[in-house]
Amino acid sequence: MNESGFGIGSIVLLVVAALLVGLLIHDLTQTRHAVLRNYPIIGHMRYILEWQGEFFRQYFYLNDREEMPFNRATRSWVYRTSKGEQGIIGFGSSNDIREPGSLIFVNAEFPLLEEQRVPTPPLIVGEGYCRNPFVARSIMNISGMSYGAISAPAVQALSRGAELAGCWFNTGEGGLSKYHRTGLCDIVMQIGTAKYGIREPDGRFSTRRAKELGEFVKAFEIKLSQGAKPGKGGLLLAEKVVPEIAEARGIPAYQSSISPNRHPDIGSIDELLDFVAMLRNLTGRPVGVKLAIGGWQFIHELGESVLRRGLEYAPDYLSIDGGEGGSGAAPQALMDHMSLNIGEALPRVVDVLVEAGLKQRIKVVAAGKLVTSARAAWALCVGADFVNTARGFMLALGCIQSLRCHTNTCPTGITTHNRRLQRGLVVEDKYQRVANYCTTMNMEIDMIAHSCGLRHARELHRDHVRIVQTANQSSALIKLYPYPTPKAQQP
């Protein structure tokens, strides 16, 4: 020790303290990582453990294809694509294509040359049946997430990212907020059972408000049910009903927002079709219906009712939600066991529309854990026209799957109204990740189509994918679900 009593140990401590202070300042001021902004210094443990895990695979059993709701391989792929990194891997795939349910696309031995490929064309929704049809440019789109379920910065980042990527952004049942208008993206206004954002003070549907919204949105969507909780209305727990949310929805603050389990004014298929036609005539915009599928009776009766009443009563699209759960709060019994998964529901719905001769009139949107390009391409093979995802875009925003969406304690600022935690989500950084993810999804869906020998993704059909049934045995999707003959062509 020197004469001042200031030893080497003290110098080391000062250096360490200075480094920690420097790291603290860096973590608090950087904008790329929400976890580090909200949890400086200790947040590095997440990245260190994740990185070191790659080198310890040979010593410990680490399976990237396990874990729910989304496994590590899927999350890592979304993270990389949202950061603009290519989805390139080495040393082979960790996906076991012998596992039942695995997707195998049918590659063409002589695929088209680059110059023969063409951009995937947009589709027009509602053409010939409304005053203002919707030209939908993107296959991938943002599924319904309410302002309330997700934070203001998350809505802003999604809105600006959707504008940059050219996809639509579904408002969810919480209504159209000022944050949805941060970007100039295409907005789909969802009408839930409580009719938030489009109702009179007493809760009834507001024709005045519908006309006003028709000036801003590209389409309306009537939500009958969602995959997370079919048969139960939206649920926003009291701790998330902050005054701004309460004002937007017209409900008391800090009391749970529980929507009716169905639309009080829609209790039959005919009443549903009446509402669809009324809303479309009132606003001039296309009108779709969102629902989860539990069996085949409803969709058959819907087709029969449309044919009986006329195509002007048909919804312009059906958004089919799988029973794989979702980002919203829901009772576990419903989340785990209610409604069919998208793998079974989607082909059946498409088949009913084909058989009834309604597939050209009614577009189909698929949702249900379709967060990778392969799963989205499968949906197009089945017959979907578009693919929606909510949790895919949440992962692009930086979600770490902490399963705290309903508690107002989301560590990445996505599903919380705690201003301190929201600080971690920097809109200027995250909106670019939203756009990157959407753009990459569209690009890779096209890449799969090109590998199948097609010009663009809308040429995919059931001949182009096989589903593994047992180890080393797969079946063509068209054999599992052959296209039905339209009734008009049946003898």
C-alpha positions in Angstrom: 0.0 0.0 0.0 1.3 3.5 -0.8 1.6 6.3 1.7 -1.8 7.6 1.0 -3.3 4.3 1.8 -4.6 3.9 -1.8 -3.7 0.4 -2.8 -3.9 -1.7 -6.0 -7.1 -3.3 -4.7 -8.8 0.1 -4.4 -7.7 1.1 -7.9 -9.2 -2.2 -9.3 -12.4 -1.5 -7.5 -12.5 2.0 -8.9 -11.9 0.7 -12.4 -14.6 -1.9 -12.0 -17.0 0.7 -10.7 -16.2 3.0 -13.6 -16.8 0.2 -16.1 -20.1 -0.7 -14.5 -21.2 3.0 -14.5 -20.2 3.2 -18.2 -22.1 0.0 -19.0 -25.1 1.4 -17.0 -25.1 4.6 -19.0 -24.7 2.7 -22.3 -27.6 0.3 -21.5 -29.9 3.1 -20.5 -29.2 5.2 -23.6 -29.1 2.5 -26.3 -32.3 1.9 -28.3 -31.9 -1.6 -29.8 -32.6 -3.8 -26.8 -35.6 -3.2 -24.6 -34.4 -5.7 -21.9 -31.2 -3.7 -21.4 -33.0 -0.4 -21.3 -35.4 -1.7 -18.6 -32.9 -3.9 -16.8 -29.4 -2.4 -17.3 -26.3 -4.5 -16.5 -28.2 -7.6 -15.3 -30.0 -7.8 -18.6 -26.7 -8.9 -20.2 -27.1 -12.3 -18.5 -29.9 -13.1 -21.0 -27.6 -12.6 -24.0 -24.6 -14.2 -22.3 -26.6 -17.4 -21.4 -28.2 -17.5 -24.9 -24.8 -17.2 -26.6 -23.1 -19.7 -24.4 -25.8 -22.2 -24.9 -24.7 -22.6 -28.5 -21.3 -24.0 -27.3 -22.7 -26.3 -24.6 -25.0 -28.3 -26.8 -22.7 -31.3 -26.8 -22.6 -31.4 -23.0 -26.3 -30.8 -22.2 -29.5 -31.8 -23.9 -30.6 -28.6 -25.5 -33.4 -29.0 -28.1 -34.2 -25.8 -30.0 -37.4 -27.4 -31.4 -39.1 -27.9 -28.0 -40.8 -25.3 -25.7 -44.2 -23.7 -26.1 -45.8 -21.5 -27.3 -42.9 -20.9 -29.6 -39.6 -22.8 -29.6 -36.1 -21.2 -29.6 -35.5 -22.0 -33.3 -38.7 -20.1 -34.3 -38.0 -17.2 -32.0 -34.4 -16.9 -33.2 -35.5 -16.9 -36.8 -38.0 -14.0 -36.2 -35.4 -12.1 -34.2 -32.8 -12.4 -37.0 -35.2 -11.5 -39.8 -36.6 -8.5 -37.9 -33.0 -7.2 -37.5 -32.5 -7.5 -41.2 -30.2 -10.5 -40.9 -30.6 -13.3 -43.4 -32.1 -16.6 -42.2 -29.0 -18.5 -43.1 -27.9 -21.5 -41.0 -25.0 -24.0 -41.2 -24.3 -27.7 -40.5 -27.9 -28.8 -41.3 -31.3 -28.2 -39.9 -32.5 -29.0 -36.3 -36.0 -29.6 -37.8 -36.7 -33.3 -37.9 -38.6 -33.8 -41.1 -39.5 -37.3 -40.0 -41.8 -35.9 -37.3 -45.5 -36.2 -38.0 -46.9 -32.9 -39.1 -43.7 -31.7 -40.7 -44.0 -29.7 -43.9 -42.1 -30.8 -47.0 -42.5 -28.6 -50.1 -42.2 -30.2 -53.5 -39.2 -28.7 -55.2 -39.0 -28.4 -59.0 -36.0 -30.0 -60.7 -36.1 -27.2 -63.3 -37.3 -24.1 -61.5 -37.9 -20.9 -63.3 -35.0 -18.6 -64.0 -34.8 -15.4 -62.1 -36.0 -13.3 -65.0 -39.1 -15.4 -65.4 -40.3 -14.7 -61.9 -42.8 -11.9 -61.2 -43.8 -9.9 -58.1 -46.7 -11.5 -56.1 -49.8 -9.5 -57.3 -52.1 -7.7 -54.8 -55.6 -8.9 -54.3 -58.7 -6.6 -54.3 -61.1 -7.3 -51.4 -64.8 -6.4 -52.0 -64.4 -5.6 -55.7 -67.8 -5.2 -57.3 -69.7 -5.2 -54.0 -68.7 -2.0 -52.3 -67.9 1.6 -53.2 -64.3 1.5 -52.0 -62.7 -1.9 -52.5 -59.5 -2.6 -50.6 -56.3 -3.3 -52.6 -54.4 -5.5 -50.2 -50.7 -5.5 -51.2 -49.1 -7.9 -48.7 -49.6 -11.6 -48.1 -48.5 -11.1 -44.5 -50.4 -8.7 -42.2 -50.7 -7.7 -38.6 -53.5 -9.5 -36.8 -55.9 -7.9 -34.3 -54.1 -6.4 -31.2 -56.0 -3.8 -29.3 -54.6 -0.6 -27.8 -55.0 -1.7 -24.2 -53.8 -5.2 -24.8 -50.6 -3.7 -26.2 -48.9 -0.4 -25.3 -49.0 2.9 -27.1 -45.3 2.6 -28.2 -46.1 -0.9 -29.6 -49.1 0.4 -31.6 -47.0 3.3 -33.0 -44.1 0.9 -34.0 -46.5 -1.5 -35.6 -48.3 1.3 -37.5 -45.1 2.8 -38.9 -43.7 -0.6 -39.7 -46.9 -1.6 -41.5 -46.7 1.6 -43.6 -43.1 0.8 -44.6 -43.8 -2.8 -45.4 -47.1 -2.2 -47.2 -49.2 -4.5 -45.0 -52.4 -3.9 -43.1 -52.8 -3.4 -39.3 -55.9 -4.8 -37.6 -56.9 -2.6 -34.7 -58.3 -5.5 -32.5 -61.5 -4.9 -30.7 -60.3 -1.9 -28.6 -61.1 0.5 -31.4 -59.1 2.9 -33.6 -56.8 5.0 -31.4 -54.6 8.1 -32.2 -51.6 5.8 -32.0 -52.8 3.6 -34.9 -52.6 6.8 -37.1 -48.9 7.3 -36.3 -48.1 5.8 -39.7 -50.1 5.9 -42.9 -50.7 2.2 -43.0 -53.8 0.4 -44.2 -56.1 0.0 -41.2 -58.6 -2.8 -40.7 -61.1 -1.8 -38.0 -62.3 -4.8 -35.9 -65.7 -4.6 -34.3 -65.8 -6.8 -31.2 -68.8 -7.8 -29.2 -68.6 -4.6 -27.0 -68.3 -2.5 -30.1 -65.5 -0.3 -28.6 -64.8 2.7 -30.7 -67.9 2.3 -32.8 -70.7 2.5 -30.3 -73.0 5.0 -28.6 -72.6 5.9 -24.9 -75.2 3.2 -24.0 -73.2 0.5 -25.9 -75.3 0.2 -29.0 -73.7 0.2 -32.5 -73.2 3.8 -33.8 -74.0 4.4 -37.5 -72.6 7.9 -37.1 -69.3 6.7 -35.8 -69.2 4.0 -38.5 -69.5 6.6 -41.2 -66.7 8.6 -39.6 -64.4 5.6 -39.4 -65.2 4.7 -43.0 -63.2 7.8 -44.0 -60.0 6.4 -42.4 -60.0 2.6 -42.5 -59.7 0.3 -45.5 -62.0 -2.5 -44.2 -64.1 -3.5 -41.2 -64.0 -6.9 -39.5 -66.8 -8.3 -37.3 -65.3 -10.5 -34.7 -67.5 -13.5 -33.7 -64.7 -15.3 -31.9 -61.0 -15.7 -31.6 -58.8 -18.8 -31.2 -57.6 -17.8 -27.7 -61.1 -18.0 -26.2 -64.0 -19.0 -28.5 -67.3 -18.4 -26.8 -66.0 -15.7 -24.5 -65.5 -12.0 -25.1 -62.4 -9.9 -24.9 -60.8 -9.6 -21.5 -58.6 -6.8 -20.3 -57.7 -7.1 -16.7 -58.2 -4.1 -14.4 -54.5 -3.2 -13.9 -54.3 -2.6 -17.7 -57.4 -0.4 -17.9 -55.5 2.9 -17.3 -57.4 6.2 -17.7 -56.5 6.7 -21.3 -57.7 3.2 -22.2 -60.9 3.6 -20.2 -61.6 6.9 -22.0 -61.1 5.4 -25.4 -63.4 2.4 -24.6 -65.9 4.4 -22.6 -65.6 2.3 -19.4 -64.5 3.0 -15.8 -60.7 3.1 -15.2 -59.0 0.2 -13.3 -62.0 -2.1 -13.7 -61.7 -5.2 -15.9 -62.9 -4.7 -19.4 -65.0 -7.8 -20.2 -66.8 -7.9 -23.5 -70.0 -9.8 -24.0 -69.5 -13.4 -25.2 -71.3 -12.6 -28.4 -72.8 -9.6 -30.3 -76.1 -9.0 -28.6 -77.6 -7.9 -31.9 -76.2 -10.8 -33.9 -77.7 -14.1 -32.9 -78.1 -16.0 -36.2 -76.4 -16.3 -39.6 -79.1 -14.2 -41.2 -78.6 -11.4 -38.7 -74.9 -11.6 -39.3 -75.3 -11.3 -43.1 -77.8 -8.4 -42.5 -75.2 -6.6 -40.4 -72.4 -7.2 -43.0 -74.6 -5.8 -45.8 -75.7 -2.8 -43.7 -72.2 -1.9 -42.6 -70.8 -2.2 -46.2 -73.6 -0.1 -47.6 -73.2 2.5 -44.8 -69.4 2.9 -45.1 -68.6 1.8 -48.6 -65.9 -0.4 -47.3 -65.4 -4.2 -47.4 -66.6 -6.1 -44.4 -65.1 -9.4 -43.2 -65.9 -11.8 -40.4 -63.3 -13.3 -37.9 -64.1 -16.6 -36.2 -62.6 -19.8 -34.8 -64.0 -23.1 -36.1 -65.3 -25.8 -33.9 -67.1 -28.0 -36.5 -68.5 -27.8 -40.0 -72.2 -26.9 -39.4 -71.7 -23.2 -39.2 -69.6 -22.7 -42.3 -71.9 -24.9 -44.3 -74.9 -23.0 -43.2 -73.1 -19.7 -43.9 -72.5 -20.8 -47.5 -76.0 -22.0 -48.0 -77.4 -18.7 -46.6 -75.2 -16.6 -48.9 -76.3 -18.6 -51.9 -80.0 -18.3 -50.9 -79.9 -14.6 -50.2 -77.4 -13.4 -52.8 -73.7 -12.5 -53.1 -74.3 -9.0 -52.0 -74.9 -10.3 -48.5 -71.7 -12.3 -48.4 -68.8 -11.2 -46.2 -65.9 -10.0 -48.3 -63.5 -12.2 -46.4 -63.4 -14.7 -43.6 -60.5 -14.6 -41.1 -60.1 -18.1 -39.7 -58.3 -18.2 -36.4 -56.8 -21.4 -35.1 -57.3 -22.7 -31.6 -53.6 -22.5 -30.9 -54.2 -19.6 -28.5 -53.1 -16.0 -29.0 -51.6 -12.9 -27.4 -54.7 -11.9 -25.4 -55.7 -12.9 -21.8 -58.0 -16.0 -21.7 -59.0 -18.8 -19.3 -56.5 -21.7 -19.7 -59.3 -24.2 -20.2 -60.4 -22.4 -23.4 -56.9 -21.5 -24.5 -55.9 -25.2 -24.2 -58.9 -27.1 -25.5 -61.4 -25.0 -27.4 -61.7 -24.9 -31.2 -59.8 -26.6 -34.0 -56.2 -25.8 -34.8 -55.6 -24.0 -38.1 -54.1 -27.1 -39.7 -57.6 -28.8 -39.6 -59.8 -25.7 -39.7 -58.4 -23.9 -42.8 -58.7 -26.8 -45.4 -62.3 -27.5 -44.3 -63.4 -23.9 -44.6 -61.7 -23.5 -48.0 -63.3 -26.7 -49.2 -66.8 -25.5 -48.2 -66.3 -22.2 -50.1 -65.0 -24.1 -53.2 -67.9 -26.5 -53.1 -70.4 -23.7 -52.8 -68.7 -21.7 -55.6 -67.9 -18.8 -53.2 -64.1 -19.0 -53.1 -63.7 -16.1 -55.6 -66.3 -14.0 -53.8 -65.0 -14.5 -50.3 -61.3 -14.1 -49.6 -59.7 -16.2 -46.8 -57.3 -15.0 -44.2 -55.5 -17.6 -42.1 -54.2 -17.1 -38.5 -52.8 -19.4 -35.8 -49.1 -19.5 -35.0 -48.2 -18.9 -38.7 -45.1 -16.9 -37.8 -42.6 -18.5 -40.3 -42.5 -18.3 -44.0 -42.9 -22.1 -44.4 -46.1 -22.1 -42.3 -47.5 -19.1 -44.2 -46.6 -20.8 -47.5 -48.5 -23.9 -46.3 -51.6 -21.7 -45.7 -51.4 -20.4 -49.3 -51.1 -24.0 -50.6 -54.3 -24.9 -48.7 -56.2 -21.9 -50.2 -55.7 -18.9 -48.0 -55.3 -15.5 -49.7 -53.6 -13.8 -46.8 -51.9 -14.7 -43.5 -52.3 -12.7 -40.3 -50.1 -13.0 -37.2 -50.0 -11.1 -33.9 -47.3 -12.9 -32.0 -45.0 -13.0 -34.9 -45.0 -9.2 -35.0 -44.7 -9.1 -31.2 -41.5 -11.2 -31.5 -40.3 -8.7 -34.1 -40.9 -5.9 -31.6 -38.6 -7.8 -29.1 -41.0 -10.0 -27.2 -39.0 -12.6 -25.1 -42.0 -14.9 -24.4 -42.1 -14.1 -20.7 -45.8 -15.0 -20.7 -46.7 -11.8 -18.8 -49.0 -10.2 -21.5 -52.0 -9.9 -19.2 -50.3 -8.7 -16.0 -49.1 -5.2 -17.1 -45.5 -6.2 -16.2 -44.1 -7.0 -19.7 -40.3 -6.6 -19.4 -40.0 -5.4 -23.1 -42.7 -2.7 -23.0 -44.9 -4.3 -25.5 -48.0 -5.3 -23.4 -47.7 -2.9 -20.5 -48.9 0.6 -19.7 -46.1 1.1 -17.1 -44.2 4.1 -18.4 -40.9 2.9 -17.0 -41.2 -0.5 -18.8 -42.5 1.2 -22.0 -39.2 3.1 -22.1 -37.5 0.0 -23.3 -39.5 0.0 -26.6 -38.0 2.7 -28.8 -40.4 3.3 -31.7 -37.7 4.6 -34.0 -35.8 1.3 -33.8 -38.7 -1.2 -33.5 -40.8 0.0 -36.4 -37.9 -0.9 -38.8 -37.9 -4.4 -37.3 -41.6 -4.7 -37.9 -41.1 -3.8 -41.5 -38.1 -6.1 -41.9 -40.0 -9.1 -40.5 -43.0 -8.5 -42.8 -40.8 -7.9 -45.9 -38.7 -11.0 -45.2 -41.8 -13.2 -44.7 -43.2 -12.1 -48.1 -39.8 -12.6 -49.7 -39.3 -16.1 -48.3 -42.9 -17.2 -49.2 -42.0 -16.2 -52.7 -38.7 -18.0 -52.4 -40.5 -21.2 -51.5 -42.9 -20.7 -54.4 -39.9 -20.2 -56.8 -38.3 -23.4 -55.5 -41.5 -25.2 -56.4 -41.2 -23.9 -60.0 -43.8 -21.1 -59.7 -43.6 -17.5 -60.8 -45.0 -16.1 -57.5 -46.6 -17.2 -54.2 -50.2 -16.9 -55.3 -49.7 -19.9 -57.7 -49.1 -22.3 -54.7 -51.7 -25.0 -54.3 -52.1 -28.4 -52.6 -49.9 -30.2 -55.0 -46.9 -28.3 -53.7 -46.7 -29.5 -50.1 -46.6 -32.8 -48.4 -47.4 -33.5 -44.7 -45.4 -36.1 -42.8 -47.7 -38.8 -41.4 -45.2 -41.2 -39.8 -41.5 -41.4 -39.8 -40.2 -41.4 -43.4 -43.7 -41.4 -44.8 -45.4 -38.3 -46.1 -48.6 -37.6 -48.1 -49.4 -34.9 -50.6 -51.8 -32.3 -49.1 -54.1 -32.7 -52.1 -54.5 -36.4 -51.2 -55.3 -35.6 -47.6 -57.7 -32.8 -48.7 -58.7 -33.2 -52.3 -60.4 -30.2 -53.9 -64.2 -30.7 -53.9 -66.2 -30.3 -57.1 -68.3 -27.1 -57.0 -72.0 -28.0 -56.7 -72.7 -26.1 -59.9 -70.5 -28.7 -61.8 -71.9 -31.8 -60.0 -74.1 -34.1 -62.0 
